[in-house]
Amino acid sequence: MIKRNLYCSVCGREVEGDEEIYAKMKAPEKTAMVEIKAYLKKNSEIICKDCYKNNLKIKGS
């Protein structure tokens, strides 16, 4: 199996397995079975939980 590493688009940190993430992406045009990590890596901005929380604090100020 191929290991696909995901990285936070804000801080660049590698996202660990089973870690909560947020993904900013467009809805897929077609419904199909895809390998989720490859799809996320190619079609989204991945944001780790810490960066997401920090961004909410900044916007809320």
N, C-alpha and C positions, 0 to 999 in steps of 0.2 A: 504494500500500500504506500502511496506517495504522501509524505508529510507536507502539508501546506501551512506555513506559518502566517498568522495574521498579526498586523501591527496597527497600533493606534495612529490615526492620521494627525493627531494633535501633538502628542509627546514622542511618538516613534517607538514606544515600548512594545515589546512582543506580548501579545495577549496569551495568557495561559489557558490550558484546557479547563473547561467547566467554569470559566470566569464570565461574569455578566458583562455584555457589551451592548452598545447602541450602534445601529447602522443607518446611515442616511442614504436612501436609495430610491430610485424610481420603481414603480410596480412593474413586474415583468409583463411583456406583451403577450407571451404565450405561456400556457400552463404545460409544464413538462417536468419530468424527474431530472434533477441536476445534482451534482455534488455541491452541497451548500457552501462549504468553505471556498471552493474555487469560484462560485458565483458571487459570493460576498467580496472576495478579493478583487474580482474583475469589475464589479458593477456597483460598488458602494464606498462610502467613507466610513471606516470603522472607528469608533470612539470608545475608549475604555471608560469604565464607570467613574474613576477619579476625575478625569478630564470633563466628563459630562456634568458631574456635580459642581466642579469649579466653574464651568461655563454658566450654569444656572445661577450660582452665587453672583457672578459678575453682572449678568443681565438683571438680576433682582435688586442690585444696588442702586 
